[in-house]
Amino acid sequence: MQIEPTVSHDIVLRLKRARGQLDGVINMIDEERTCTDIVTQLAAVSKALDRVGFKIVASGLQQCMEHGDDAPMSREELEKLFLSLA
């Protein structure tokens, strides 16, 4: 499966944002911030990564709809990817 350049660009931006959030979590731990603050930020990082995964799977679904039997991935492979994010 090839990810379209516009989608790829968006994915990279989201991953960089998540990396910044993760750096923030590390700093929060170093600064001995409250568990509530740390877990809240971790949840934001987790959600950001999930959205990246879903965007990749959605790209695969679109390709399957456009290419039918010549799609780069089978329905079962896409389903497995989707469920791995759950």
Protein Blocks (a to p, Z undefined) as FASTA:
>chain_A
ZZdfklmmmmmmmmmmmmmmmmmmmmmmmnopafklmmmmmmmmmmmmmmmmmmmmmmmm
mmmmmnmmmpfbdfklmmmmmmmmZZ
